Amino acid sequence: MRITRFAALVSISVLASSAAFAQDKQPGSQPQDNTSHFCVEDEAYTLSSNNSSMHLSGPCTDVTVSGSGNTVLIDLSSSIHVSGNDNKVEWVAVLGKTETPVIQNNGRQNTVKHAGDPDR
């Protein structure tokens, strides 16, 4: 009887952990601090959260950040849309043939800039 209860508790713990991990990795979910996501080719990614840190790697064609107090590093993107307040978004490289991604910044005190450029 003890082994059966132990096995049931272990099974429940594994299932709960797997569900939490899967939820954190879905686009548009509210990630925990210091989360990363790898965009597959031509993937658009939406972060809707507050006070989160996110690193997006891979070719994220269109990135949308909404909420407040987020810090986002984007390795490769063609467009960045930011709404909310006090978000800090930096990009490393541009997907396409332009020097900068298309940037739409709606909100207050958001910073959207090339990684390594001085703060404005």
C-alpha positions in Angstrom: 0.0 0.0 0.0 2.9 2.4 0.8 4.5 1.8 -2.6 1.2 2.6 -4.4 0.7 5.9 -2.5 4.4 6.8 -3.2 4.0 6.0 -6.9 0.8 8.1 -7.1 2.5 11.1 -5.5 5.5 10.9 -7.8 3.1 10.6 -10.8 1.2 13.7 -9.7 4.4 15.7 -9.1 5.8 14.8 -12.6 2.5 15.7 -14.3 2.2 19.0 -12.5 5.8 19.9 -13.3 5.4 19.0 -17.0 2.2 21.1 -17.3 3.9 24.1 -15.7 6.9 23.8 -18.0 4.8 23.5 -21.1 2.8 26.6 -20.1 5.9 28.7 -19.7 7.1 27.8 -23.2 4.0 28.7 -25.1 4.0 32.0 -27.0 1.9 34.6 -25.3 2.1 33.0 -21.9 3.2 34.9 -18.9 6.8 33.6 -18.4 8.7 33.4 -15.2 11.8 35.6 -14.7 14.7 35.0 -17.0 12.8 32.9 -19.6 14.0 32.2 -23.1 12.3 31.2 -26.2 13.7 29.9 -29.6 11.6 31.2 -32.5 11.4 28.8 -35.4 11.6 30.2 -38.9 9.0 32.9 -39.6 7.5 32.7 -36.1 5.8 35.7 -34.6 6.0 36.0 -30.8 3.8 37.8 -28.3 4.9 38.5 -24.7 2.0 39.7 -22.5 3.3 40.0 -19.0 4.6 42.3 -16.3 8.0 42.5 -14.8 9.4 39.6 -16.8 12.8 39.0 -18.4 12.8 37.3 -21.8 15.5 36.3 -24.3 14.2 35.5 -27.8 16.6 33.7 -30.1 16.1 32.4 -33.6 14.3 34.3 -36.4 11.4 36.0 -34.6 9.7 37.9 -37.5 7.3 40.0 -35.5 7.7 40.5 -31.8 5.0 42.1 -29.7 5.6 43.1 -26.1 2.7 44.3 -23.9 2.6 45.0 -20.2 4.8 46.9 -17.9 8.4 46.5 -16.6 9.5 43.9 -19.0 13.1 43.4 -20.2 13.4 41.7 -23.6 16.5 40.8 -25.6 15.7 39.8 -29.3 18.5 38.2 -31.3 16.8 38.5 -34.7 13.6 40.3 -35.8 12.1 42.3 -38.6 9.5 44.2 -36.5 9.0 45.1 -32.8 5.7 46.4 -31.3 5.7 47.6 -27.7 2.7 48.8 -25.6 2.5 49.4 -21.9 5.0 51.3 -19.7 8.6 51.0 -18.6 9.5 48.2 -21.0 13.1 47.8 -22.1 13.5 46.0 -25.5 16.8 45.5 -27.3 17.5 43.8 -30.6 20.9 42.4 -31.8 20.3 41.9 -35.6 17.6 42.6 -38.1 15.8 40.0 -40.1 15.7 41.3 -43.7 17.7 43.9 -45.6 17.0 47.0 -43.4 19.4 48.5 -40.8 16.7 48.6 -38.1 13.5 46.6 -37.5 10.1 48.3 -38.0 9.4 49.7 -34.5 6.1 50.7 -33.1 6.3 52.0 -29.6 3.0 52.9 -27.9 3.1 53.6 -24.2 5.2 55.6 -21.7 8.8 55.3 -20.8 9.5 52.4 -23.0 13.0 51.9 -24.5 13.5 50.2 -27.8 17.0 50.2 -29.1 19.9 48.2 -30.7 21.7 46.1 -28.1 25.0 47.9 -27.2 23.7 51.4 -28.1 23.8 53.8 -25.2 20.6 54.5 -23.4 18.7 57.6 -24.6 
